[in-house]
Amino acid sequence: MSDSPPPPVDLDLRLVRYFTVVADHRHFGRAAAALHIAQPSLSRQIRRLEQQLGARLLDRTPQGSRLTEAGEVFLPHAKALLRSAAQASARTRAAAQPSRITIGYTANLIVTPAVRELRRRHPDADVHTLHLPWNEQRAALLDHRVDATVTRLPFPTGQLHVTVLYDEPRALLVPLGHRLAGKESVTLDDIADEPLPRVSDAAFDAFWRIDPRPDGSRAPDGPFVAAFEDKLEAIAAGEAVAIVPADPRVDSLRPDLTTVPLYGVEPSHVVLATRAGDRGRLVAAFRKYAQAQLTSPGPSSAAPDGLG
């Protein structure tokens, strides 16, 4: 007689979230502080989860805590489970509110013309806009924080539908006293020895530093920056130059900075991204209006990407 299947496990998602926080911090005390609960209570909740699963997930050590082999196996599934629950909740709310859409945008890119047209053509729609950090486009879409976003490549596009809206030439941002300031144009040869600021995202960093160069040489490393203002300060201080989207308003960012057209390089690509397979009427409408209204940077386009 064959063995009967094990009974289903009724997991408490709250406990699953607690486990992922402890796993990320590798320390019960720090995890409890992040969760705003008492450490003894957190320990009890983790034990409850381990009882539900029938496996020990964490071992305490003098340095904090570490995942057991079972914990290592469970962690990616736990995070996927929480993502699925968040997406299920968001999709359910969206189905109950079919006339709601949130449009994301990054890098101070202007979406107003397309949003205005969407509101004019769909007066029943509840249309929202949301500024996104430069590296959160995909996550915001897949987590249903936004339904469409206007941004710049490169970023991971798996599970997304991406449409190029227009291309922007690129330029070199330098301090006013720089040896290249005031030139009609420059090429990569002119900045072969100029350090460029670095960012944490490898693909984004490679594109905006053009690293490696077409000849295989590496772009000189400038300071690591996390915020646009830090980049501007580093350039103004003479620590680096930066490759940015060419924009007529960039020279007004700071009076001590200026741009020079950069020739012989691939342009920046401004795109509209939505979730693959999203057939919502408002998403389709916004895609149509974005393609019609957001077709070129123009003289009134926004300032360059916060980290691009």
N, C-alpha and C positions, 0 to 999 in steps of 0.2 A: 504494500500500500504506500503510495507516494506521500511525502510530507506535505502538509497543508501550507499555503503561503503565509508568511508572517503577517500579523495584523497591521493595518496602516498606522503610521505615526501621525498624531495630531500635534503638529509643531505650533508653538506660540511665536508669532513673528516678532513680538517685542523681545523675547529672549534671544532670538536669532540675531536681532540688531545689537543687543548687549554683547553677545559673543564677538561679533565683528569689530566692535569698538575695542574690546579687550585685546583681540588679536592684533589690531592695528597699533595699539599703544604698547603692547607687550608688558603691561603693568596694571594691576587691578586698581591701585590708588589713582593713577592718572586717568584711567578709563572712567572710574567712578566720578571724578571731578568733571570730566568732559560730559558725562551723562547727567550730572547734577543729582546724583543719588548717593547714599551712604555706601561705603565700601563693603560692610558686612551684608547689606542687602544685595549688592551686586554679586557677591560670592554665592549667596543662596540662589539667586536667579540662574547663575551659570550651572550650579549643581542640578537644578530642576531640568535645565535643558539636557544636561548629560544623562539624567535619568530617562528623559523622554527618548533620547537616541540610543541609550544602552551602551554608551562609550564615553571614555574620559577624553576631553578635548584639550585641556590645559593642565600643565604642571607648574607649580610655583617653584621659583629658584631664588637664590639670594639677590640676584639682580632684578627680579620681577616675575615674569611668567614666560613660558614658552609653549608653543603648540605641540601636542602629541602627534603621532603619525595620523591618528584619526582626525585630529583637529586640522592638520594640513590638508587632508582630503576634503573635510567638510567646508572649509573656509570659502573656496571659490563658489561652491554650490549655495552657501548661505548668502553671499553677495548677489548671486544671480536670482535667488529666491526673493530677496528684498527688492531688486530692480523690477522683477516681474510683477510683484505686488503693487509697486508704485505705478507701473504702466497700466495695469488692470484698473486701478482706481482712477487714473487720469482719463483713460479711454471711456470708462463708464460715465464719468462726469461730462466728457465731451459729447457722448451720445445723448445725454439728458439735456445738453445745451448746444444744439447743432448750429446755432447762430453766433457762436463765440469763436474768435480766432486771436492768437497772440503772435505778433510779428517781431522777431528778434533782429538785431543789427549790431555790428561791431565796428570798431575803428572809426567812430563818428561818421560812418557812411550815411548819407541822407536817403531815407525811405519815404519821406513825406509825400512826394507826388503820387506814388502808387497807393499809399495808405489813404490819402485823400480821395483818390478815385474809387477805391474799394468802399469807403464810407458813402460816397455819393451814389454809387450804383446799388449798394446794399444797405439802405437806411435802417433795416431791421437788425443788422449785424452788430454784435458787441465786439468792437475792434480795439485791441490793446497793442502797445508796442513795449519792448523790453530791451534795454541795452545789455549786451553780454560781454564778459571778459573775452579777450582775443583767443583763448584756448578752450572755450567751452561750447562751441557751436554744435558739435555732434552730440555731446552729452545732453545739452538742453533740448535738442530735438527728440532724442530717444527717450528722455525722461518726461516728455510732453510738457516741459516748461514753456516751449514755444512750438508753433506749428509750421513756421517758415522763418528763415533767417537770411539776411543779406550780409555777406562777409567776403573775405579774400581767401583764396587758396594760398598755400596748401594747408589742408587739415584732413584727418581720416574721413573717408566718404562711404565706408561700408554701411549698408542698410539705408543709404540716403539717395535721393534723386537730386542731382546737381545740374543747374543750368547756368552757363556763362552769360552774364548780362552785358559786360563790356570789359575791355582791356585798358589798363592805364600804363603809360610809359613810366619808367623809374628815373629817379634823380638822386643826386648825392647831396646830403645835408652836411654843411660844414660851418665852422665859426667864421665871422666876417673877416678876421685876420688871416685866414688860412691861405696857403699858397695857391689853391685852386679857386678861391672865391673870385667871382667876376668873370671867369672864363666862359666862353660861349657854350662849351660842352666838354665832357671828359669821357674817357673810356676806362676799362678795367686796368689797362696798362698804367694809367695815371695814378691809380690807387693801389698798386701792387704791394706797397709796403705800409699802407695805412691800416691801423687796427680798426676793427668794427665791433660794436657791442654784441654780446652774446645773450641768447635767451634759452629757456629750459627745453623747449620743444625742438627736437632734432631736425625734423623736416622743415619747420618754419624757419629755424635758424639757418639751415643750409640755403634755403631760397633767398632770404633777405640779406645774407652775407655773400651769396654766390660762392659757396664753399663746397667742393673744390671749384677752382676756376677752370675754364675750358682747356687750359694746358696741363691740368692736373695739379697745379700748385694750390696750396691751402691759403685761405684768407687769414691774415694776421689776427690774432685774438685781442679784442679789446675787453673792457670790463664787462662783467656779468650784470645785467639789469633785469628788474622785474616790473618796473613801471615806466610809462612813457616819460614822465617828468625826470626820472633818473637818467634816461637816455639823453634827453636834451641837456641836462646839466653836464654830463660827461663830454658831450660834443662841444658845448660852449667852453668848457675848461681845457679843451685841446687834448683830451685823452683818447678821442676816437672821432671817426666820421661815420655816417650811417647811410645806407641805401634805403630810400623811402619811395612811396608812390609819388609821382610828379603831380603837384597840385598848386594852382595859382595862389592859394591862401597860406601855403606853408611858411612863406617868409614873414607872416605876421605872428607866428607862434611865439617868437622871441626876437627882440630887436638886434641881438648879437649873433643870429644865425641866418644863413641864406642857403639857397639850393642852386645846383648846377645840373643841367640836363646830362643824363648818363646814357651814352649811346652804345649800341652793340650788345645789349642784354635783353633777355626775354621780358615782356611786360608783366605787370601784375594783373591777375585775373579776378574781377569782382563777380561773385556768383550768387544765385539764389539756391538755397538748399532746403529740401523738405524731406519728410520721411518717405522712403520707398513704399509704394502701394497706397499712399494716402489719397483717397478719391473724394475728399470733402469738397463741397461746392465752393466754400470760401477760400480754401487753399488753391483750388484750380483758378478761381477768379483772381486772387492776388498774383499768382504766377503770370497770368495774362497781362495784368496791369503793370507788373514789375518789368516784364520784357518790353512793354510799350513805353513806359515812362522813365525807367532807369537804364538809359541806353549809352550814356557817356558821362565822364566826370564833369565836363563843362566848367565854366568859370565860377560856379557857385558850389562846387563839390566840397566835401568836408575835408578836414585836415587829415594828414596821413595816419596810417594805422598806429595804434598805441604802441605796438612793438614791431611793426614791420618796416 
